[in-house]
Amino acid sequence: ACPSPPQAPSHDLDVADPVVETLSPAMEAEPAPAPGTAGASARREFERRQARREERIRTKHPRLGGLILALSDDPQSTTAWNSGALGEERLGHGLDGCASDTVRLLHDRRIPGTRANIDHLAITPAGVLVIDAKRYVGQRPALVVEGGLLRPRIEKLKVGARDQTKLVDGVLKQVELVAGLLGDALPVQGCLCFIEADWPLIGGAFTVRGVDVLWPKKLYPRLAAAGPFDASVAEAHALLAAALPPA
């Protein structure tokens, strides 16, 4: 099992039609692309918002600006970026502990033509995991099923008291994009990984609309799973690194 390490806000994701590339054997001879820095774009956005607020307050209140800043907190719209960055950083650290020649990682990858990013990609012999990190401290994710025999079955994701099915929609769009880039080379699976959530002692992990919902200790063994695609890992890693640059 990989080591267990000590949520940026969801981005709107308008996925453009991906350009499907063919995996080339020549890619194996190239040095492995750098994985990138987990949470880098969320961390930059938090620092940018924090700096803008400080500049605005100090400009408006030249004498009392420092005191106002010391006695007041950043707005939730700013602290959410810090929370998200922390979640991505901690999960990225744990994922990096699982890396090997047959388990390749990419962190914080920008989707060209959009403002969206993919938090983590794990390319393994069993396939590619598209991992969206979410940090909802003390809140419990749950599967809610509506309908059934007489009505269409509808699966929803609830976190705490709120309907967060939009998180599933976002991961499904990312999965569609990555699958389009890879073609039939590797299967692609979406994961929502909740950091510091309130998970039950028994069970807890579930799947909603094909997306696995789990926590880091449940995720890490997935990277070590055996599979038939050992020979495709390096090529798929290089292709995805080129198509999805660091955010």
C-alpha positions, 0 to 999 in steps of 0.5 A: 500500500502506498503511504498515506499523506497528512478542494479547489472549487469546481471549475466550469468545464467546456470540453472542446473536441479532443484531437485523437493522437496515435500512440507511437513506439518512439515515445518510449525512447523519450525521457519521462515527462515531469508529473507537474505540481499538485495544486499549483494553479489553485495555490496561485489563484488563492495567493492572487486573490489574497494579494488583491484584497490586501492591496485594495484595503491598504489603498483605501485605508492607508493608516488602518489597512494593516490593522483591518487585515490583522482583524479580518479574515479572507472571504470564503470565495478566497479561502475556498481556493486555499482549501482546494489547494491543500487537498490537491497537494496532500493527495498529490503527495500520497500519489507520488509515493505510488509512482514507479516505472509502471505507474506514472502520474500527472498533476494539475493539467490544463485543458486547452481552450478552457479555464478548467484543469484536471487535478490528477491523472494516474496511468497504470497497467490497469488503465488511466484514473482521472482523479478529482480531489475534493476537500470537504472537512468533516462532511460525509459523501453519500449516494442517493438513488431516486426512482426505480421500478416505476420511474427512471433510476437517478443517482445523485451525490450528496455531501453533507446536506447538499446535492453535489452531483455537479462534481460527478458531471465534471469528472465525467467530462474529464473522463470523456476528454482523456478517453478521446485522447487515448482512443482504445489504448487504455480504459479510463476511469473517473474518481472523486477522492474526498480528503478529510471527509467523514467516512464511516468505519465500515464500507463508505466507498461507492460508485455514482454514474460510473464514477468511483467515490472514495478517500485516499487510503482506498485510492492508493491500492488501485494504482498498484493493481495488476493489469494487461497494459504495462507496455502502454503506460509510458506512451500514454503518459507522454501523450497525455503530458503533451496534450494536457500541459501544466496548469 
